[in-house]
Amino acid sequence: MDILTQLDILAGAAKYDVSCSSSGVTRKNQGGTGNTRSFGICHAWSADGRCISLLKILLSNDCVYDCRYCVNRRSSDIPRASFSPRELADLTMQFYRRNYIEGLFLSAAVEKSPDYTMEKILRVLTLLREEYEFQGYIHVKVIPGAEPSLINRAGLLCDRMSVNVEQPTENSLRLLAPQKSLPTMYASMQQLKDKIQEHKVDHRRFRHTPRFVPGGQSTQMIVGASQDSDLTILHTTQALYQNFGLKRVYFSAYVPVNQDSNLPALTTVPPLLREHRLYQSDWLLRHYHFKAEEILDADHANLETEIDPKTAWALRHPEFFPLEINRASYEELLRIPGIGPKSAWRITSQRRVAAISADHFKKLGVVFKRAQYFVTCKGIYPGNKPYDPAAIRRVMLPESPFKQMTLF
């Protein structure tokens, strides 16, 4: 099989892994090739917010596992291909020199065994960093169950690592991927967390301590392959952040690729809007001081598709609104739809100087068309009418005939 055919097969097989962000990485070029801070045109982000291009590829799609949801599962009748470590390292450098890419996102099917696959990944990293002196961004997929020493050595050579849990519960994972288990994945996550913390402590004491996975670790969950509710997914997401210090949890809408009685039909449309709402909820968990049990509960186990999670929470809790903008705490301001961390900080800063009126409120970076229904300014409600969650919901529904009308 020629190199272009291998590239076509293995790059196409990698598209289902969405956990390829480079945020938080500031690797410096010390005389080698490549730079994580350079400009790019693709789908990952540097620490300063710029987009950089990555070669996103599998080392092999010849998998010994038979995960029901995976296009590369052992029982699938698809073309199989594998790069040698030298071939992939050479390919990465050729792409970089042609200015196609600025970094590498490297994953792999479990070829023969976790240790065998992790050794091949480690060999690619060694060639790139030590022989080619490549200093660009590298994100590596950890193979759960691999020898800890292999993972540790790889962590010294890459910028970010990910252990994809795929499903939020052990029961769902056992049903759809019987050869995998969450405890094994959690063990690899815990190992990464411990080593990252250890190297941070050493780096504070010894300046030239080598950095271990400086961009942190992430994971991915598939949405829609199992019957798990959004509440279950958010509880798992929250636990992953709390227990393992993850940078991000990524959500991937399930794309039907295999016919199976335990999976949605092949004609099922990927739940992209559900994925979007989960990302919004994840943002609330990480930046808005929400808890999973606040966003959803037993009576509301799935996110609304018509309204974003923050607005839906506000409409379900009319006892908190409307809030007086000049007296609400910073944490309370974050709960108001249309107000984010920056605009909440501007509000708290401005009102030390003078009370905020409705006209001034619009100029502080808030989404006023949304926030106006949940606040008062100097005791004045924008419509001079009682706060009415039902009326607000009618206005905010995307297909509502009231969409273009004022609330009162």
MOMOPE-V390054 format. One record per helix or strand of 2 or more residues. SS is the DSSP state (~ for helix, > for strand). FROM is the first residue (numbers start at 1). TO is the last residue. If there is no record, write none. Layout:
((SS FROM TO) (SS FROM TO))
This chain:
((~ 3 16) (> 44 45) (> 51 52) (> 54 58) (~ 85 97) (> 103 107) (~ 114 131) (> 137 141) (~ 148 155) (> 160 162) (~ 170 176) (~ 182 205) (> 217 223) (~ 230 244) (> 248 253) (~ 272 287) (~ 292 295) (~ 309 316) (~ 318 320) (> 323 324) (~ 330 334) (~ 341 350) (~ 358 361) (~ 368 374) (> 375 377) (> 380 381) (~ 389 396))
